[in-house]
């Protein structure tokens, strides 16, 4: 039985630096701190006073991994503030680009960060070129999947990271449809590889369960990462514009990121792929459902490790959705939609790979930003992660410290957290008398 401190200064295989300190007294966890160590970067403060149309490209720099999520959330916020309604073609092309983002980003997390845990090795560098190595085929699968996601991003939005072509009102340059047949062929070819990955994470029997509330975006008539209403596992359903009102901000003094609770129940909640599959699995692409129905029977799940399985399932959904779009879309020449007004308030909510991402833009009569706010998934998950870890350590203190540290890292890693995203500007309300 432990009595003392358990410290993990640097948690491995996640986006950005984070740490964990557990204090054990008399066989119980007396204190636990999960802290995000990346420094605040004040992006939302820096855009104030700048033209709203310039903000999305700047704000995409919040994160190098899922910059497309920040770009599209910011575009939506600015467009709504300025009275812009996108053309159907622009909406479909953004949906296709988002499929590519999810394919690439989920593959990075699952194969490069989580797969070593599944195979019982330290990193992918331990996988050999021997075809008999259990990780050999899976690693080569990951290269094909991730590369295809990046190639589609390059073709549709100009780059997989900090994409230059999406702009307020549409696109600066439209894609060449001559590339589409080759993409369709490659997407069809990787379906079996994606399903092999789904089977891998399905068969991984790692388990840690805790009752959590779940929150995600739900599309009108399909599994949608960009448009819809906010729903929760306890039955709440609110429009995107009311998202901020659902949350209670929590200052965490030992972390560089703020935390959030659901204001309606004053409790933690979970966002991300597990929330999306738990609440929206009925909206998955029909072909996806047909081919992996046996793996969907586990949902809804309260096992955090199933977030990895949910991400693998989302890859297949995005592959099938991208095939449909590439087969049906007909590119017509069009210019970006022009703003109908300058002053307004707009909210953009999208499902980043790690969960709900909120951007709010407020502009004046000259189209200049006078206020901006961002709420990222990892900040929303921070309290839930910490409560998971408290439960885990209290239930497993009889184990060796090395085993506890590895399991704690795996639980954190299952959330696919992005620490650099979580350290944006924190609003401070001064009460001066």
N, C-alpha and C positions, 0 to 999 in steps of 0.2 A: 504494500500500500504506500503510495507516494505521500510525502509531506515536504513541500518545498515548491520551488518555481520550476515551471517547464516553459522554456522560451524558444521560439523560432524567430530569429532575427530577419531572415529573408526566405519567404515562401517561394518555392521554385515553380517554374513552368506556368506562370500567369502573366498577364499584361501589366507591368509596372510593379513597384516595390510595395510590399505589405509585410506585417509581422504579427506575432501572436505571443502574449504572455499570460500564463495560467498560474495562479497562486493557489496552492493546496494546503489546507490546514485541517488536521484531525480527520483525514480521510474524505474531505469534501472540498469542492471548488469554492473558495471564498471570494475569488475575484478572477475575471477573465477579460482581457482586452484584445480585441482584433483591431489593429490600427493600420490605416492607410498612410504611407509615408511620403508619397509624392507631394511636392509643394504646389500650392495654389498658383494658377497662371492667369486668372483675371480676364479671360477672353470676353466674357459678357460685359465687363466694364470697358474694355478697349474698343468695342464697336459703337459705343454711345457717341453721338456726334458725327457719325459717318453715314454716307448714303446707304439706305437699306438694301439697294440692289447689289452692293459690294460685300455685304455681310456674309452671305452663305459660303462663298469660297474661303473667306477668312476663318469662319467658324468650323469648317470641315477640318481645320488643322488641330482641333481639340484632340483628335485621335488619328493615329496613322493606320490603325488596323481596320476600324469601321468608319472611316471618314465619310463614306457615302451616306451612312445613316445621318450623321450630323448635317451633311450637305442637303439632303432631301427634307429633313425636318425643318431646317432653316429656310429653305426655298418655300415650303408650304406656309410657314409662319409669315414670311414677308409677302407672299402672294395674297394671302388672306387679308393682311393689313392694308394692302393697296388695291383690293377689289379685283384681283386677277383670277379668272377661271381658265384652267388649262384646257387645251384641245384634247380630244380623246386619244389622238396619236401620241401626244406627249405623256399622257397618263399611262398608256400601255408600255411605252418605251421605258419609263421610270420603273414600272413593275418588272420588266425584263431585266433591267439593270440591278434591281433589288434581288431577283432570283440569283443572279450571278454573284452578288455580294454574299448571300447566305451560303451558296455552294463553296465559295472560296474560304470564307471566314470560319464556318463550321468545320471544314476539312482541316484547317490549320489547328484549331483547338483539339479536335478529336484524335487526329493521327499523330500530331507532333507533341502534344502535351499530355493527353490521357492514355493513348495506346501503350506507352511504356509501363504504366501502372497495370494495365490489363495483362500484359505479357510478362510482368514481373521483372522488368529490366530498368536500368537507370534512365536511359534516354534512347532515342532512335539511332544514335551512333553505335549502340551495341547490337544493332541488327546487321547481320552479315549478308553477303551476296550468295550464300548457299541457298538454293531453292527449297531445301528442307527446313530452313529457319522459319518458324511460325510467323514472323513479322515480315519476311521477305516480300511476299505477294501483297500484303496490306500496305507496306510502305510504297511500293510502286503504284498501287491503286491510288494512294493519297496524292502522289505527284500528278497523275492524270486528272484527278478530280479538281485539285486546286488550280492546276494550269488552265483547265477549261473555264473555270469561273473567272480567272483573270483575263483570259482571251476574250470572253464575251463582254466583260466590262470595258476592255480596251476598245472594242468595236462599237459599243453603244454609247459610252459616255467619255471615251478618250483616255481613260486610265483606271486601274483598279484602286489606286490611292490618289486622293486629291484630284478627282476627275474634273477636267476643264470645260467640258461641253455643256452640261446642264446649266441653265441660267434662269433668272426670274422670268417666268412666262413661257418657258419651253427649252429649246436647245439652240446653241450657237451653230452647230453643224449636225446634220442628220446622218445616220449610219448608211453604209452601202449594203443594200439587200443582197448583192451577189455573194456576200459571205454567209448568208443564212443557211443554205443547204449543207455546207460543210459543218456548221455548228449543230444542226439537227442530227447529222450522222454521228458526230462525236458524242452528243448527249445520249443518243440511243445506245452507243457502245459502252458508255460508262455506267448504265443502269445496273448491270450485273455486279460491277465493282462496288457501287454504292450499297446494294443489297447485301453484299458480303460484309461490308462494314456494319450495317444494321444488325446482322446476325452476331457479329463479334461483341457489340455492346449489349445486345440482348442476353447473350450467354454469360456475360460477366456477372457473377452472383454477389458482387459487393452491395451492401445494403446499410442504409441509415435512414430511419423514418422519424419524422416529427410532423404533427399536424400543423399545417400552415394555411394561411389565406393566399389565394392566387389572384393575380391581376394581369390582364392582357388586352390587346386590341382585338375586336371581333369584326370581321368584314360583314357587309350587307348580305352577300350571297355566295361568298367563297372565302377560303383561307387567305387573309389579306394582311400584309405587313405594313401597309401605308395608309389605308383608309378604313374608317369604321367608328365604332363606339368603344368606350372603355367598359369592360365587364370584370366582375370579381366572382370568386367562388361562393360568396354568400348572397349573390343575387343582385348586386348593384349593377346598374347600366346607365352610364352618363355620357354625354357628348364630349368630344375632345376639349372643347373650350372650358369645361368644368373640371378638368383633370387636377389642376392645382388645388382646387377647393376640397378635393377628396383627401388631401395629405396633411399630416401634421409634421412640421419640421422639427427635428431633434438635433441639438448641438451635442456633438461627441467630443469632449475636451481633449482626449488623447489621440484623436485622429484628424487628419487634414481634410476629411470629407464629412459633410453633414449626413445625417440619417433621416429616414422617413417612416412614419406609421400611418395606417389608415385612420383618418380622423373619426370615422363613423364607429369604429370599434376600439380605437386606441391600441391597436395591435400591429405586430410586424406582418409583413406579407412578402411574397416571392414573385419576381417577374423573370421572364426568360422562356426558353423552349418548353420546359416542363409545364409552366402555366399555360402556354399556348396549346400544347397537345392535350392537356387535361381538359381544357374548356372548349377547344375548337376542333377536336379531332373529327367531328362530323362534317367539317368543311374541307378536309384534305382532298386533294385531287383524286378522282375516282380510280384512275389507273394505279396510283400509289396505294390506295386502300385495298384494291384487288390483289396486288402482288405481295403485300406485307400484312395481311389481315391478322395473321397469327401473332405478330409482334405488337399490334395495337390493343390486344386484349388486356395488357397490363395496365392500361390507362382507364380512368384516372389513377395516378400513383402519388404516394406521399414519400417515396424513396428518392432522396436528392440525387443519387447516382443515376436515376432514370432521366435526368436532364441531359446526360450524354446520349442515351438512346433517342430521346426526343429530338436532339439536334441531328442525329443521323437520319431520322425519319424526315425531318424538314429538308435535308439535302435532296432526298428522292422526290419529295413534293415539288421542290423548286426546279429540278430537272424536268419533270413532267409538265409543269406549268410553262417553262421556257420553250419546250418543244411545241406546245400548242400555240404560243405567241409567234414563234418564228415561222410556223406553217401558215398562219392566218393573216399576219399583218402585211399591209401594203403601204410602203412609205410614199408619202406625198410631200412635195416641197411646201414648207410653211415657215413663217417668221414667228418669233416669240410674241405672245400676247402682250399688248401694252396696258399699263395700269389705267384704271378708270378713276382712281383717286390717289391722293398722296398720304393723307393722314388716316390713321386707324390702328387697331390692335388685332393681331393675328396669332393664332396658336397652331403649331404644327406638331402632331404626335405620330410617331412611327414606331414600329417594332425593330429596334436594333437587334443584332444577333443575341445580345445579352438581356434584352427585355425592353420595356417601354422607355422611349426617349421623348422628352418634352422640350420644345423651343417656343418662346413667346417673344414677339417683336411688336414694339409700339413706335409708330412714326408720327412726325409732325406734318404740317401742311406742305412742307418742302421735300417730303420723302426722306427726312433725316431721322435716324434712330434716336429716340429719347429714353428708351428703356429696353432691356433685353434680359431674358432669364432662360436658364437651361437646367433641367433635372435629368440626370443620367441613371441608367439601370443599376450600376454597381452601388451608387449611393443609396438607392432604394432597397437593395438587397443586404446592405451592411448589417443592419440590426438582426435580420433573419439569420445571416451567417453566424453572427456572434451567439445568438440563442441556440442554434444548432450545436455549436461547439461546446457550450455550457452543458447541454444535455449529454453530448457524447462523452465528455471527460468525466462527468459524474457517474456515468454508467460503466466506464471502462478503466478506472484508476488502478485496478488490479494488474493491468498489463504493463509490459516493459516500456520504458520511456521512448525508446527508438520506435517501437510499434505505434505508440500513441502519436508521435510526431508525424509519422508517415500517413496514418489515417486522417489526422487533422488536415494535412496538406491536401489529401485527396478530396475531403469534403469541401474545402474551400475551392479547389480546382473544379469541382463538379459544377459550380455556379458560373464558371468561365468569366471570372471578374476582370474588369479593366480599371486598374487603379488610377492611371493618368486621366481617364475620362471623369473620374469621380471628384477630381480636385479643381472644380471650377469656382467661380466667384460666389461667396456666401453672402446673402443679403443680411445686413445688420440694422435693426430698428432701434434707434436711440430714444430713450425716454429721459429727457432732460427737464429738470425742475429748478 
